[in-house]
Amino acid sequence: MAAVDAMSVIVGALAAGGVAGAKDVASAAVKDAYAGLRGLLVHRVSGTPQEAEVLNVLDTNQVEPAVWESQLRQALTATGVDDDAELLATAQRLLTLVDPASARSRKFHVDASQAKGVYIGDGGTQSNTFS
């Protein structure tokens, strides 16, 4: 299984959610998950030097998907969001909602070795207390 970096998961989820959310047949769950991911990302980059660039790319819809994804990846690179476990989990949840059949057949390998309070796997529960 090839490793997929967290940034690819986040950018891919934003792209897939944006496309799916624009369709009339998209479920409310997909639209809500996309809005949640986008909102969380905007919150995470708020106050960073890259904030304006990220917001500009997110609000741009007239470019080709591959160009948009490349621009978003470039804008996000210095923000550190690829180390954000909550953002990654939200992106994975959106990908699962957008394409449940594909999500069952694919698994992502994400290095979260430096993250705190991360649960990786299927069907588990976790309770964290940080001090």
N, C-alpha and C positions, 0 to 999 in steps of 0.2 A: 504494500500500500504506500503510495507516495504521500509525503508529508505536505500539508497545506498550511501556509503561514496564517496567522491570525488576521493580518491585514487583508489577505485575499478573502477570507470568510466575511469580514465586515463589509468590504467594498462590494463583494458579490451579493451579499444580502441586501444592501441598499439598492443595487441595480435591479435585482430580481423583484424586490418589494415595490420599487417605483414603477416598474413595468406592469406587474400584476395589479397593483393598486389603481393604475390608470384605466384598467378594463372595467366595464360595467359588471362583469360576472365575478369580480373579486369579492371574497367574503369579507364580512366586517372584521373578522379576526385578523385577516391578512392586512387590511387597511390600518387597524389599530396597532398591530405589531410593527408595521412600517413606521407609523407615526411615533411609536414609542422608541424605536431604534434611532430614528432621525433626531428626536428630541433629546435623547440621552447623549448622542454624539455632539449635538450643538452645545449641550450643557458642559460636556467634557472639554471642548475646545474653547469655551468662553474664557476670555482673558488671556489667551495665548497669542503670541505674535502671528500665528497662522489663522486666527479666527476669521478674519475678513475673507481670506482666500478660500477657506473651507466652505463658508457660507455662500460665497459666490459660485463655487463649483456645484454645491448642493442645489442651488436655485436655478442653475443653467439646465435647460432641457432641449436646446436646439442642436446639440452636438451628437455625433455618433456615439453609441454606447461604449465602444472600446476606447474612444478618445476621452469620454467622460470618466470612465473608470480609471484611466491612466492619470488624468488630472486630479481626481479625488485622492488616489493613492499618493501622488506627489505632494499634495497639500497636507495630507495626514501624516506623512512620514516623520516629521520632526515633533509631532504632538505627543507621542508616547501612547496613543490609544490602543496600539496593538498589544499592550501589556495589561489592558483593562479587562478583567475577567467578567464583569457584569455586562460590558458592551459585547464581548464575544458570545456570551450565553444568549443575549438578546438577539444577536445576529443569527446564531444557530437556530433559535426558536423560529425566527422569521423564515429562514430557508426551509425548515420542516413544514411550515404552514403553506408556503408557496408551492412546494412539490413534495408531498408526503411519500409518494412511491419512491422517488429518487433518494429521499432522506433515509429511508429504511435500508436501501442498498449501499449507501455510502457512509463512511465514517471519516471523520477528520482527525488528523494527528496534529495537536496543538501543544507546543511546549509552554506549559504554565508552571514550570519549576520554580520560578521566582515569585509567583502569585501567592496571596494569602487567602485562605478560605474558599478554595476552588474545589468543586466536586466535578469529576469527569466520569461519565458513564451513563448508563441507561437505567431509569426506574428507581433511583436511590433517593434518599432524603439526607439532609445535612442541617445541622444547627451549629452556628458559629458564635463565639463570644471572644471579642478582642479586647485587650487591655493595654 
